[in-house]
Amino acid sequence: MKPNELKFRTRAIHVGQETDPATGAVIPPVHLASTFVQAKAGEWGRFDYTRSGNPTRAALEATLANLESGVGALAFSSGLAATHGATMLLNSGDHIVAGADIYGGTYRLLHKICNRAGLTVSLTPTHDLAALERAMRPNTKLLWIESPGNPLLSITDIAGCAEIAHRHGALLGVDSTFATPVLTRPLELGADIVMHSATKYLGGHSDLLGGALVVRDRSLFDQLYFVQNATGAVMAPWECFLCSRGLKTLELRVREQSKTAAALAGFLAGHKQVRQVYYPGLKDHAGHDIARRQMSGGFGAMVSFELEGDMQTAKRLVERTRLFRLAVSLGAVESLIEQPALMSHASYDAADRQAHGIRDSLVRLSVGLEAVEDLQHDLEQAIDAAVGGE
């Protein structure tokens, strides 16, 4: 069978992970070499220097490209390095439209680093296509969205964004870290670039730092490869090995985590001390219908909610869970909890946080693989302690 005739979970295990021809090893070896011997001066083999290419990185990139239906993938040293690589396609004077519901590190990169290169940025609620249309300018060259968004789990119509971006001569880039290719494949919906923080679900075990860009156009891939090679923010071989290992269980993890997240979202929605729950799997979520059409087999394993009370009430909650560990990051086998205003989105200017609905009382959950009953009990006791002022 050809690789693309195989099911997703089979391709995640086998594509790019062929048996080592030298030894017959089932798992390809990790190539830690920084440089490679050449046959003749000026005649380059496939690999010459690990910044430019490495066999272990190439194996991971082959898997990612296949899973995302792309022509090629590039593994970066972090998710932000990958996002920065995409912005380096632009020139001084160009404009970026970005979603209002985006990771705090992306906000910081766009507003406090990219601006130094002469790029301007507008934050827009991209789930509102009419508002997005109004935000586009003649010099808009990149539309950057997240779906589901971070931390409010907003859902953006990727195909609709692709139509608007392309009509205005802009690229569409999608941070699909929350969805993973298990649930959403943006390139199949018309996006030009999909980005993953590989640190999260792709690795899945809180033990690597990495990012990736996958594209559907060979010319665009070549441009991004030039940027990556020129700037050097590549994923190291050991991290590539760990990420390839994580991909083998990606579908199983994400689908199981999504089931647990849906159950916890339902529990929180019925809790008298919870003001609002943000989870696209809930029927009253504003983006539920689009998510049902755009996401296959689940709505993700991220849940955000607002507790009755203020910042201090939320702070007491996140500090009193026992199984949910208080930490930034997400997507791993262990469940994590955090307060975006003080943690993942602290880099937002305070006025922008408030303007875009990231309230001080917001709590974000990354649901892991623990038993749902244990996680629900943990939230129950923490909410009781937080509201009771303990």
C-alpha positions in Angstrom: 0.0 0.0 0.0 1.1 3.6 -0.7 1.6 5.7 2.5 -1.3 8.0 1.8 -3.6 4.9 1.5 -2.9 4.1 5.1 -4.9 5.4 8.1 -3.5 8.3 10.2 -2.3 6.3 13.1 -0.5 3.8 10.8 1.2 6.7 9.0 2.2 8.3 12.3 4.1 5.1 13.2 5.7 4.2 9.8 6.1 7.2 7.5 9.6 8.6 7.9 10.5 5.8 10.4 11.7 3.1 8.0 13.8 0.3 9.3 17.5 1.2 9.4 19.1 -0.4 6.3 22.5 -0.7 7.9 21.5 -2.8 10.9 17.8 -3.7 10.5 16.9 -1.7 13.7 13.2 -1.1 13.9 13.8 2.4 15.3 16.0 4.6 13.2 19.2 5.7 14.9 19.7 9.2 16.3 22.3 11.0 14.3 24.1 13.4 16.7 26.8 14.4 14.2 27.1 18.1 13.6 28.9 17.7 10.3 29.1 15.2 7.5 32.1 14.2 5.2 31.8 15.2 1.6 33.2 13.2 -1.4 34.6 16.2 -3.1 35.0 19.9 -2.5 32.0 21.9 -3.6 30.0 18.8 -4.4 27.5 18.4 -1.6 25.8 15.2 -0.4 22.3 15.2 1.0 23.7 16.2 4.4 26.6 18.5 5.1 26.0 20.4 8.4 23.2 19.7 10.9 21.9 23.3 10.8 21.2 22.7 7.1 19.8 19.2 7.5 20.1 16.1 9.7 18.9 12.5 9.1 17.0 12.4 12.4 15.3 15.7 11.7 14.5 14.7 8.1 12.7 11.6 9.4 10.5 13.7 11.7 9.8 16.2 9.0 8.8 13.5 6.6 6.2 12.2 9.2 4.9 15.7 9.9 4.5 16.6 6.2 2.6 13.4 5.6 0.2 13.8 8.6 -0.6 17.4 7.6 -1.0 16.7 3.9 1.9 19.1 3.1 4.7 19.0 0.5 7.3 19.5 3.2 7.9 20.3 6.9 10.6 22.2 8.8 11.4 21.3 12.5 12.4 24.4 14.5 13.9 24.8 18.0 10.6 26.0 19.5 7.1 26.9 18.4 8.0 30.6 18.7 11.0 30.0 16.5 8.7 28.5 13.9 6.3 31.4 14.1 9.1 33.8 13.8 10.4 32.0 10.8 7.0 32.5 9.1 7.1 36.2 9.8 10.5 36.5 8.3 8.9 35.9 4.9 7.7 39.5 5.1 9.4 42.8 4.4 9.5 46.1 6.3 6.3 47.9 5.8 4.2 44.8 5.5 1.1 44.3 7.7 0.0 41.2 9.7 -3.5 40.5 10.8 -3.5 38.1 13.8 -6.3 36.6 15.8 -7.2 38.3 19.1 -7.3 34.9 20.8 -3.7 33.9 20.5 -0.8 32.6 22.7 0.8 35.3 24.8 4.2 34.5 23.4 2.9 35.1 19.9 1.5 38.4 21.0 4.9 39.4 22.4 6.7 38.3 19.3 4.4 40.2 17.0 4.2 43.4 19.0 7.6 43.7 20.6 10.0 41.9 18.1 8.5 42.0 14.7 7.7 45.7 15.0 11.5 46.3 15.2 11.7 44.9 11.6 9.1 47.5 10.4 6.1 45.1 10.5 2.7 46.3 11.8 0.2 44.1 13.5 -3.6 44.3 14.0 -5.4 41.9 16.4 -8.8 40.9 15.1 -11.5 38.5 16.3 -10.9 36.1 13.4 -14.0 34.1 14.2 -15.9 37.1 12.9 -15.2 37.0 9.1 -16.8 40.4 8.5 -14.4 42.0 11.1 -11.5 40.1 9.5 -12.4 41.5 6.1 -12.4 45.0 7.5 -9.0 44.5 9.1 -7.3 43.6 5.8 -5.2 46.3 4.2 -3.4 46.6 0.8 -0.1 45.9 2.6 -1.5 42.9 4.6 0.8 40.0 3.7 0.1 37.5 6.5 -3.1 36.4 8.3 -2.2 34.4 11.4 -4.9 32.6 13.3 -5.3 29.9 16.0 -8.2 27.5 16.0 -9.1 26.7 18.7 -7.8 29.9 20.1 -5.6 30.4 23.2 -6.9 30.8 25.9 -10.6 31.4 25.1 -11.0 28.4 22.7 -12.6 30.5 20.0 -13.2 28.7 16.7 -12.2 30.3 13.4 -13.5 29.2 10.0 -10.1 28.2 8.4 -11.6 27.8 4.9 -13.3 31.2 5.2 -10.0 32.8 6.3 -8.2 31.2 3.4 -10.6 32.8 0.9 -10.2 36.2 2.4 -6.4 36.1 2.8 -5.9 34.9 -0.8 -8.3 37.4 -2.2 -6.2 40.1 -0.6 -2.9 38.6 -1.7 -1.9 37.4 1.8 -0.7 34.1 3.2 -2.8 32.2 5.7 -0.8 30.7 8.6 -2.6 28.6 11.2 -1.2 27.8 14.7 -2.9 24.4 15.0 -1.2 23.4 18.3 -4.4 22.9 20.2 -6.1 20.8 17.4 -3.2 18.8 16.2 -3.4 17.0 12.8 -5.6 14.4 14.5 -8.5 16.8 14.7 -7.8 19.5 12.1 -5.6 19.7 9.0 -5.5 23.4 8.0 -3.7 22.8 4.7 -6.6 20.7 3.5 -8.8 23.7 4.2 -6.8 26.1 2.2 -4.2 27.4 4.6 -0.7 28.0 3.3 1.3 27.3 6.5 0.4 25.3 9.6 2.5 25.7 12.7 2.8 23.5 15.7 4.5 23.9 19.0 5.9 20.4 19.0 6.6 20.8 22.7 2.9 20.2 23.3 0.8 17.4 21.8 3.3 16.2 19.2 5.9 15.3 21.8 3.2 14.7 24.4 5.4 14.0 27.4 6.8 17.4 28.6 10.3 16.4 27.7 11.2 18.3 24.6 11.2 21.8 23.1 10.4 22.2 19.5 8.2 23.7 16.7 7.3 22.9 13.1 6.0 24.6 10.0 4.3 22.5 7.3 3.4 24.0 3.9 1.5 22.9 0.8 3.5 24.8 -1.8 7.0 23.8 -2.9 8.1 27.4 -3.6 6.9 28.5 -0.2 8.8 25.6 1.4 12.0 26.6 -0.3 11.6 30.2 1.0 11.1 29.0 4.5 14.0 26.5 4.3 16.2 29.4 3.2 15.1 31.4 6.3 15.6 28.5 8.6 19.0 27.7 7.3 20.1 31.3 7.4 18.9 31.9 10.9 19.7 28.5 12.4 16.7 27.9 14.8 16.6 24.2 14.1 15.3 21.3 16.3 18.2 19.3 17.7 18.5 15.6 16.8 17.6 14.3 20.3 14.5 16.4 20.4 13.6 15.2 16.9 13.9 11.6 18.1 11.6 12.3 21.1 9.1 14.0 18.9 9.0 11.2 16.4 8.4 8.8 19.3 5.6 11.0 20.5 3.9 11.1 17.1 3.4 7.3 17.2 0.8 7.6 20.0 -0.5 11.1 19.0 -3.9 9.9 17.8 -4.6 7.7 20.7 -3.6 10.3 23.2 -5.5 13.2 21.6 -8.8 11.3 21.2 -8.7 10.0 24.7 -7.8 13.4 26.2 -10.6 15.0 24.2 -13.1 12.6 25.6 -12.0 13.5 29.2 -12.0 17.2 28.4 -15.5 17.1 27.1 -16.7 15.3 30.3 -14.9 17.9 32.5 -16.3 20.8 30.4 -19.8 19.4 31.0 -19.2 19.1 34.7 -17.9 22.6 35.0 -20.8 24.0 32.9 -23.2 22.7 35.6 -21.2 23.9 38.6 -22.8 26.7 40.5 -19.5 28.4 41.2 -18.4 28.5 37.5 -19.5 31.6 35.6 -18.6 30.5 32.1 -17.0 27.6 30.3 -15.1 27.9 27.1 -15.0 24.6 25.2 -16.0 24.1 21.5 -17.6 20.8 22.2 -20.4 22.4 24.3 -23.5 23.1 22.1 -23.8 26.6 23.4 -20.2 27.5 22.3 -20.4 30.2 19.6 -18.1 28.2 17.4 -19.6 24.8 18.0 -21.1 24.3 14.5 -17.9 25.3 12.8 -15.9 23.1 15.1 -18.1 20.2 14.4 -17.6 20.7 10.7 -13.8 21.5 10.9 -12.6 19.2 13.6 -12.9 15.4 13.2 -13.5 13.0 16.0 -13.3 15.4 19.0 -13.1 19.0 20.1 -9.7 19.0 21.7 -8.3 18.6 25.3 -8.1 22.2 26.3 -10.8 23.7 28.6 -11.0 27.3 30.0 -13.4 28.6 32.5 -14.2 31.6 34.7 -14.8 31.1 38.3 -17.2 33.2 40.3 -15.0 35.8 42.1 -11.9 37.8 41.2 -8.2 37.2 40.3 -7.5 36.0 43.9 -10.2 33.4 43.8 -8.8 32.0 40.6 -5.3 32.2 42.0 -6.4 30.1 45.0 -8.0 27.6 42.7 -5.0 27.0 40.5 -2.7 26.7 43.6 -4.9 24.1 45.3 -5.3 21.3 42.7 -3.4 18.1 43.4 -3.5 16.2 40.1 -3.7 19.2 37.8 -0.1 20.6 38.1 0.3 24.4 38.2 2.5 25.0 35.1 2.5 26.7 31.7 2.6 24.5 28.6 0.0 21.9 27.6 -0.7 18.8 25.6 1.1 16.2 27.6 0.0 13.1 29.4 -0.2 14.8 32.8 -3.0 17.4 33.3 -1.9 21.0 33.8 -3.7 24.1 35.2 -2.8 27.8 34.9 -4.1 31.3 35.2 -3.5 33.0 31.9 -3.5 36.6 33.2 -0.6 35.8 35.5 1.1 33.1 33.4 0.8 32.2 29.7 -0.7 35.6 28.7 1.1 37.8 31.2 3.1 39.2 28.2 -0.1 40.8 26.9 -0.4 44.5 27.7 -3.1 44.6 30.4 -5.4 46.8 28.4 -5.2 44.3 25.5 -5.9 41.4 27.8 -9.1 43.1 29.0 -10.1 44.3 25.5 -9.9 40.8 24.1 -11.7 39.0 27.0 -8.8 37.4 28.8 -10.2 38.2 32.3 -8.2 37.9 35.5 -10.5 35.2 36.8 -9.9 32.9 33.7 -8.5 29.5 34.4 -7.1 27.2 31.6 -6.9 23.4 31.8 -4.8 21.1 29.7 -6.4 17.7 30.2 -4.1 14.7 30.3 -4.6 11.0 30.5 -5.6 10.5 34.1 -9.0 9.0 35.0 -11.8 11.5 34.5 -13.2 10.7 37.9 -9.9 11.6 39.6 -9.6 14.9 37.6 -13.2 15.9 38.4 -12.7 15.2 42.1 -9.5 17.3 42.0 -11.4 20.2 40.5 -14.3 19.9 42.9 -12.1 20.1 46.0 -10.0 23.0 44.5 -13.1 25.0 43.6 -14.5 24.5 47.1 -11.3 25.6 48.7 -10.9 28.6 46.4 -14.5 29.9 46.8 -14.3 29.2 50.5 -11.2 31.4 50.8 -9.1 28.7 52.3 
